[in-house]
Amino acid sequence: MNKSSLYLSVIVPSYNEEARLPGMLDEAFEYLEKRKKNNPEFTYEIIVVDDGSRDNTSKVALEYSKKYTVDVVRVLSQDFNRGKGGAVRMGVVKSRGKLVLFADADGASKFSDFERLEKIVKVNCSSLEDDKIVVCGSRRHLEKDSIAKRSLFRTFLMHGFHFLVWFLCVKGVRDTQCGFKLLTRPAALQTFSNLHVLRWAFDVDLLYIAQYLKIPIFEVDINWHECEGSKITFGSYIQMGLDLLSIRLHYLFGAWKIDANYRPENI
């Protein structure tokens, strides 16, 4: 397994995010630079993965590389849109951190809540280089408020999706889709080397793989707010539902395999 050279890698999958990305990165850098100033051993990198954007997402991200150096901010570009899971996986391959955090480019999650996830890792790991753990940021505590603001139809779709996740794939995780997850390096490399779903439902595939491999999964409440410009549509829910069925059937009938040994060539 390739060794880490930094404490934290932050992966930001981005598709047509030229408008929202700066706000997210500004908040992240404010927190990360403060941590680094207080503790020189806190080393980090941010990897922005442009998932085939048609706008100036890469150009915006490269401005941060100029400001903070290319060693701190790396911008990776995919030739075409592979999906959020494909973008995160590409970032994991190139990451150098003992801890790997992926965070959505819209800035919906409060970045400083990284500490909440980090605390769970530290309590449950004896070695960041060897132990495997997944910590999911969660919006479960906001469910009642979100239902009050959603239409009846969207609420129905949400509950239907949650039921399918529980029934077909992953049990014990209330919010599988929150785009704020922290993994130790061994957990990130092992799960993403087995990942098959690259679009909206990739989180479910990721957690299914983690549960199969008996990697501990924790869920931690985080601050989160609704952002304009959401790319999730009715069609997205339909696609996610089909992906869930695909996950279940492919693993059930052995079409997809989960290898307990990390294999770099799989990614």
N, C-alpha and C positions, 0 to 999 in steps of 0.2 A: 504493500500500500504506500502510495506517495506521501511523504511526510509534510506536515504543515510548517510554515515559516512565519505565520502571523497569528494573532489571537482570534481575530474575527474577520470573516468575509460576509459582506452584505450583497446579496444578489437582487437586482431590481429588474424584473422582466417588463419590457416596455413595448407597446404597440400603439403607434400614433399618439404619443404622450408629450408632445412638445409644449403643450399648454400647462399640464399638471405636474410634469416632472420637476421643474425648478423648485416649486414649493416643497415637494417631498425631500429633495436633496438638500435644500437649505436647512430644513428642520433636522435632518439626519446629521449634517456636518456640525451644526450648532451643538448637538449632543456629543457626537464622537470626538470632536476637537477638545471639548471640555474634559471628557474622560481622559484623553491622551495627555492633556496639560497637567492634570492631577496625578496621573500615573503613566510614566514613560513606557512601562511594560505593556500598556494597552495599545497594541498595534492593530491596524485594521486596513481593509481595502473595501471599496465599493465597485462592484461589477455591474454595469448597466448593459443589459442584453437587448439590443434592438431586434425585435422579432419581425423583421420585414416591413417596417413602417413605411408609409407613403408620405409622411411629413418630415419635419426637421428634427425628429427625436435624437438621432445620432449627433447632429450638429450641436444641439443644446447640451447633450451630455459631454461632448468634447470640450466645450467651454469650461466645464468643471475640471477636466483633466489638465487644461492649461493652468487653471488657478491652483489646483492642489497637487499637481504632478501626475504623470501617467502611471506611476507606481501605486498611487493611492486610488485613482479613479481610472478604471479600465473600461473601455467601450467595445463590446463585441457586437457584430452585426450578422444576422442570418439573411441569406439571399431571398428567402420567401417566408411567409407567415406559417410557422410550424405549430404554433399554439403556445400558451403560457407554460405548460409543462415542459415543452421542448426548450423554451428559453431558459427556464430555471435549471434544467439538466445541463445545458451548455455552460451556464455559470458555475455549477457544481464541479464540472470537469476542470475548469480553469482556476478554481478557488485555491487559496493557500492558507485558509484559517483553520484553527483548531475547532472553532465554532462556525457554523454556516447558518446565516439568517436570510430568509427570503421575504421581501416586503414589497407590496404593491406600489406602483408608481403614482397612484392617485393621492397618496398621503392620507388615506382614510384612517389608518392606525396611528396612534401617537407613538412616535419613534422611541421616546425615552422609556416606554413600557418594555423595551428590550430587557431592562433590568429585572422585570418580573419573571421573564422566561429564563434568564441567565441564573437567577437565584435557584430555580428548580433544578437546573442542570448541576450546579455546584453542590447542592444538597444530596443529589442522587448519583453523582459520579465520583469515583476515586481517581480516575485518569481521563482527561479529555482526549488523549491520544488513542486510548484503547476502548473505553466504554461507549456503548451505543444507547442513545436516548433521543426521543423526539418530543418537543414541547410545542403545543399548538396554542397560539393566541386565540381567544374565544370571545364571541359576541353573544353568548347564551344569556347573559344577564340583561341584555338589552332587548330580548325577544318580545316582551310585552309592549314596550314602546314602539318597536318597529311594526308590530301587527296593527297598532292603532293608526299608524300613518300609511299603511299599505292598503291597496284596494282588496276587496274580498277575493277577487280572482288571483291576485299575486300571492295572497296569504295561502290560498288553496294550493297553488303551485309549490310554495315553500314547504308546506307541511307534507305534500306528496313526495317531494324530493327527499326530505329528511327520513320519511318512512322507508323509501326504497333503499337509501343508504344503509339504514339499520337492518332491513330485511335481507338485502342481497350481499352486502359487503363488509361494513364496519360497525361494530357494536362498541358502545362505551364512550364515544366521542360525540358530543352534542353539536359542535360546529366544525364540520370538516372543511368548510370552504373559506374560512378566514385566511386572507393572504399575508399572514404574519406568523411564520413558523421558524423554530430554531432547532437545529440538529447538531449533534457532535459530528466531527468529520467522519469517523467510521460508519455512523448511521447514515449519513448523507450519501457516501460513496456506495454503500451496500444497497440501499433502497433505490437510488436513482439508476444504478446499473441494471436493475430488474424492471424499471418502469416501462410500461407499454402504452398507457394513455397519455397523450401529449397536449390535450386541449382542456376544456373547462373542468372535467372530472378527474384531472390528474391527481388532485389531492387525495381523492378516495382511493385510487390505485396505490398511491404512496403509503397511505395508512393501512390498507389491506396487506401490502407487502410487509410493513413493519410488524403488524400483528402476527402474520404467518411466521416471521423470523423471531418472534417473541422479543422484539425490541420494545422496551417500556415507552408508553405514550402518556403524556400528561397534558392537561388542558387548563389554561390560565386565563382568567378574565382580563381583558385589556380595554383601554379607552378607544372608541371608534366613532366616526361620524360619517354620515351619508355624503357622498361627493357627486357633483354634477358630472355628466359625461359618461355615466355607466354604460358599459358595452354589453351588459347582460339583457337579452331580449327574450320574448316568448320562445323563439326558436332555440335559444341557448338552453332553456329548461328541457325542451324536447331532446336536444342533443345530449345533454347530461344524463337524462333518463336512459337513453339508448346506450350511452357509455357504461352506465352502471350495470345494465343487463349484459353488455359485452364482457365487462370485467368478470362477472359471476360465471358466465357460461364458458369463457375461455379458460379460466383456471379450473373450473369444475371438470371439464372434459380433457384437460391436459394440453390444450393448444398453446397455452402460455405456461412457462416454467418459472419458478423462483429458485434462484441459485443461492444457497447459503454462503457461498464463498464469493468475495468481491472479485470481479473480473473487469479490469479496465477496458478491455476490448468491447464490452457490452454497451458502453456509453458512447 
